[in-house]
Amino acid sequence: MKTTLNFANLLTLFRIASIPLIATLFFSSIDNARPIAAIVFILAALTDWFDGWVAREYDLSSRFGAFLDPVAAVSYTHLRAHE
């Protein structure tokens, strides 16, 4: 059985964990908070592609990852809708 917590799934978990950070930065009054939020958002978006590539390239696909990746994608869709 494949390990559930592999590198591809860790990338997906990073993407989910970055959502509160992005939202907090976006609505923050801290100087340059929105550009920082945009950078974090772009990095997280790149992991969306990269985690899938890693899972396929290194045969790290798992049922947990197959469940988690769409959860992260939908969460980001909701985040973009509320900005």
Residue, then its C-alpha position, 0 to 999 in steps of 0.5 A: m500500500k502506498t504511503t498516504l503522506n507523500f510529497a505530492n500530498l504534502l504540497t496539496l496540504f500546503r495549498i490548503a494551509s495557505i488559504p487562511l494566510i492569503a485571506t488574512l493578507f488580502f484583508s490586512s492593512i499591513d504595507n504590501a500585504r496584497p502583493i505578498a498575498a498574490i505571491v503566496f497565491i501564485l506559489a500555491a497555484l503552481t503547487d496545484w500543477f506540480d503536485g499532480w506532476v510529482a504524483r504521476e511522475y513518481d507513482l505517488s498517486s493515492r486515494f487520499g491525494a485523489f480526495l484532497d486535490p479537488v478539495a484544495a481546488v474548490s477551496y481556492t475557487h471559493l477564495r477567488a470568488h470572495e476577494 
